[in-house]
Amino acid sequence: MKMNIHFSIGTVLGLLAIRCLAGASSGLQISPAELEVSPAKPAEAVYKNIQQLKGIPADQIIPAMQFITYSLGVECSFCHVEGAFDRDDKKQKLMAREMMQMMLTINRVNFHGRREVSCFTCHRGSSQPLTTPLVAQVGTEAPFEHPRDEGKEEPAPANMPSPEKILVAFTDALGGASAIGRLSTRVEKGTIRFGEKKLPIEISSKDPGRRITLIHMPDGDSVTAYDTTFGWTHAQNRPVLDIAAPEVASARLETDLHLPIRLNQLFSDLHSDRAEKIGDHDTFVVSGYIADKLAANLYFDEHSGLLLRMVRYVDTPFGLSPTQIDFEDYRSVGGVKMAFQRVVARPGSRFTIQIEEVRDNVPVGDAQFARPQERSSPQNQSSP
């Protein structure tokens, strides 16, 4: 899914849903009521005409579809009929079902059910699978690091510090646990740049895990909010949409003001498994796992202790969807360092946030994080 506008740090999936499901670019029409899903329900109880993905939680459907769009470099309308997602009119949708079955069978028969083969394995961002090796291009490099294979442990390099030591060094580099713990709110103002476009942005955060981002677009604000366990997005003249639960959980790495002193609570296991360079910086890499599945890789400067890069993953039925954030221009605000520049990248999109003004521990009301109420009663949804 290709995205040119409506970007906000930690909110890309929700805004992609606005574009794809609410018709920001392709004319698709789905009512707000149709987008209310319960994670406790299976997909076929919420969406119409589910065939290959029966039994998975309903809130996994959107992340799964987004994984496919990233892998093929297409829009939702490549497979779906605009305004009637449940119809099977397009041959691409029928072929997609066959490909899902093939992929699941390959992984089950050959890899004991591990997701070693995904849509991206063959498509590599193209609607047609790549069958001929590519010739080398000058300056070409992969935009994202390859996550460690699921279920496989690699020995830590010699003299690698423990994850706990790396996180302590990070906390100290920012200003210490006491100073971080005193943060209750943060309000940031600056600009967001994607391509040649540059727009004002405001980000308000409140402990615990609340954040609202406003991008001031020419035709009205693009808004994304997280309130600990749920999130929503809204653009001018578009319905309010919920952010899928897997994305909300993953985005906690961005929305938590006390992240450095809470990282151990966000993961069930941490490994410092290898060191890599980011630019001219030697780094330690801490990998965070939840239920034995890779959730994030965090890259810390070996010398300063600061976080240089975060790659967080949304777990989907087909594979891991990455969001990469590079942190630059660290400055001290009230005794706590923060990155004034963040470069955020996903498959098919990249943008830069430059912060110009920061205020900590100022009043931030709870009401702005609440989801606007504009829905009628839920209906059975059209589906992939």
N, C-alpha and C positions, 0 to 999 in steps of 0.2 A: 504494500500500500504506500503510495508516494504522497508525501505531505509537504506543503509549502508554507502553510500558515497555521495559526492556533497552536503555538508551542508554549510549554511551560515546564520548568524543571520538575521532574518526577511525575508528570501528568500526561505524557505523550500517548499512552494507550487510551486513556479516556477521551482525549481529543481526536484520536484516530477514529474512535467510535462515532463521534459527532459527524465526521466527514463521511464515513462509510455507511452508517446506519440511518443518519438523519438527513442525508442527501446534500451535504455541503458542496459536493462537486458533481455528483452523478444523478441527482434527481430522485434518489431512493426515498420512499415515504414510509416510515414506521412510527406509529404513535408512541408518545411517552409511556402510556400504560403497557404497551407491548414489550417494553424494555425492563420491566420489573421482574427480576428473577430471584428465586430462592436457592441458595447453594445446597440446601438439604434435598431438593428435588432432583431426580434424574433428568437429563436433557430432554428425553422424549415426552416428559410430563409437562414441559414448559414450551418447547418448540414443536412446530408441526413438521411432519415428514422427515424425522430423524431416521437414518438408515445405518450408517457405519459407526456412529458415536453413541449408540444406545448404552445407557447405564452410567455414563460419566456424569459428574455433577453439572448442573445447568450453568453454573458460573464459569465453567471451563470452555464453553462453546466460543465465546468471543475471543479469548486468548488463542484458542486453536485456529480459528479463522484468520486471526492476525498473523500467526506463525506461517500460514500458507501464503498470505499476501506478501510477507517479507521474502519468503523463499522463492516465489515466482516473479516478484516485482510487478504485481498486477493490482487492480482495484477489485472491490467486492463484485462489481457488475461483470467481471470477466466470467464468473460462473453463475451468478444469480440474476434472475429477472428483476428488473427495477420495480419496487413496490410490491413484489410477491416472491419473497425469498424461498417459500416452500415449493414453488413450482419446479418441475424438472424439464423445462423446455430446452435448456442449453446443453449441448453435447459435452461442453467442458465440465459441467457439474457431474454428469454421469461418469465421465472419465476420472474425475477427482475421486469419486467413491471407489472406483476400481484401484486407483493408485493408493488410497488409504489402506484398502484391504491387502494389497501387495506388500506395502511397507510393514504393516503389522505382522503379516505372515513371515516375512524375512527375519524380522527381529525375534519373533517367537521361535521359529525353527532353528535359526542359526546362532542366535546370541542370547538364548535363555530369557527372552523377553526384554533385555536391555535395549534402550533406544540408540542403537549404533547407526541405524540408517533412518534418515528423515527426508522430508521433501527437499531440503536444501542440499542433501548429499549429491543429488544429480542436477537439480535446477540451477543452483548458484545464482539466484536473482533473475532468472530468465524463464519465460513461460514454456520454452522448449528445453528439454533436458540436454545437457552438454555431453556430446559423445566423442568429440575430438579434443585432444589436449591443446591448451592455449599456449601460444608462443609468449616468451617473456617480454614484458613491457618495461621501459625505463621508469623507475620511481614507483612501480606498482607494489603495494603492500596490502595485506589484509587489514580492514578497519577494526576488527575485533580479535582479541586473542581467542584461541580455541580452548573451551573449558575442558578440564580434565575429564577423562572418560568416567561415566557413572559406574560406581561400584568397584573402581580400581584404586588401590592405594599406591602412592609413590613415596620412596624414602626421602626424608628431608635432607638437604645438602649438609655437609659437615659445617659445624660452627653456626648453624642457623639458630637464632634466638627463638624462644618459645613464643606462641601467639600472645600470651599474657604479658611478656616483657615488651613486645612490640606495641601493644595497646597502651601500656603504661607510659612508654616513651612518647606516643602520640598525644596522650592526655597532658603530659608535662609540657610538650612543645606548644600546645594551644594555650597554656596558662595554668594548668593544674585542675584537679578534680573539684576543689572547693570553688574556684571561680566559675567553672562550667556549671556546677550545681546551683549557683545563684541565679542563673538565667531562667527567667519565667516567660518572657516574650521577646520577640525580635521583629522589627519592621524594617524592610529593605526597599529602597527605590533605585531604579537604574534603567537600563535599556536591554532589549533582546534583539539580536541580529540573526536573521536567517537569509542567506544569499545577500542580495542588495538591500533588503528591507531592514529597517531599524525602528523599533517602537518602544514606547515607555512601558515599564513593568513595575509592579508592586507586589511584594511577597510579605505576608504577615504570618508569623509562627507563634504558637503558644504551647507550652508544656501541659499535658503530654501528647505528643504526636499530632498536633493540629496545625494545619497550614492552608492558607488560601492565597492563590496567585491570580492577579488581574493583569492581563495584557490589554493595553488601551489601543484597540484597533480603530481604524477610520470610521467604521460603521457601528461601533459599540464595543464594549468590553468582552473579552474572552476570559471566563472565570473557571478555575478549578480549585476544589476544596477537598481536604482530608480532615476527618474528625475521628482519629484514633483507629477505628475499625471499619469505616466506610468512607467512600469518596464520591464526588459528583462533578460534572462539568456542564458548562452552559455557555453558549455563544449567542450573539444577537440574532433574534428571530429564529432561534433553534430551541428544541425542547431541552429540558434538564435531563441529563443522562447519568445513570449510575456507573461508576468505575468498577470493573470486575474485581471480585474479592482477591484473586491471586495477585493482581497489580497493586491493590491497596496494601497487601502484606509486604510485597517487595519494596514499595515506595517508603516504607517506614524508615529505611536507611537514609532517606533524604528529609523526612518530615520531623524527626526526633531532635529537638534542641540539645538533648543530653546524650546524643549518640556515642561520643567517646567513652562515657562511663557506663553505657548500657549495652554495648556490643555483645558482651557475654550472655545477656538475657535474650538477645534476638536470634541466637543460633544454638542448636543443640550440640554442635561440635565445631572446633576451630583447628586449622592446621596451618603452620608456616612451612610451606612445602617446597618453595623454590624462590630464587632471587632473579629479577629481570631489570633491564634498564628502561627508563622512560626518558627519552631525550638524552641529556647528559647525566641524569640522576641514576645512581644505583639504588635499587629498591628491595625491600622485603615484601613478600606477598603473603597475605593471610587469607585463606579460603574458609568461608563460613558455610556450614552445612545445616540443613533442617531435615530431620528424618532420613539421614544418609544421602540426601540429594543436595548437590551444589546450589547454593542460593546467591553467593556473591564472592568476588575476589577483590581484595582491598590492597592497594599498592602504597607502601609507605617509604618515604625517602630514608635511606639508610643512615644518613648523617643528621638531618634536621629532625627526623621523626614525623614530619607532616604527611598527611594523606595527599598523594598526588593523583590517584585515579581510583575510581570505584567502577566495577562492572557488576551490576546486579542482574539477576535472571528471574524471569517469570516462568514457572514450570507449566508447560502445556501438555496435552496428550501426545503431541508429536515431537516435542523437544523443548529446549530452553530458548526463550526470547530475551536478548540482551539489551540493556541500557548502559552505555558507558558515559561516565562523567569525569572530566579532567579538571582538577582544582588548581588554580594559579592565583598569583597576586595576593598572598596572605598578608593581612594587616591586623594590628591589634585594635580591638574595640572594647573599651572598658575592662582591659586586662585579659581579654580572651581573643585569640587570633581566629580569623575566619578568611575564607577565600573570597576575594572580591570579583574574581572571574571564574566562570564555570562553562566549560564546553561540553555540551550534551549531544550524544550521538546515538541513533538507533539505525537499524537497517533502512536505508532510503532517506534518512533525514539527519540534519546536523544544525545546531544553532549555538549561539554564544550569549550568555548573560553577563553583563558588566554592571556590578553594583556601584552606585555613586554615593549613596547615603544610607547609614545604618543607625537605628536607635534601639537600644536594649531596655527591657524592663519598663516599657511604657504600657498604658492601658490598651488592651485588645479585647473587645467584647466577644462573648461566646456565640452570639446570635449569627454572626456572619459566616460561621462554619456550618450552620444547619442547612440541610437540603431544602430548597424552596418547594413548597407544596403546590403542585399544579396538575396532579394526576387525577384521572378518573379511575374507575375500578379496573383491576388487572384483567387482561384478556389472554387467551392462548396465542402465543407468538408465531410469527413466521420465522422460519429457521433455515440454517445452512443445510 
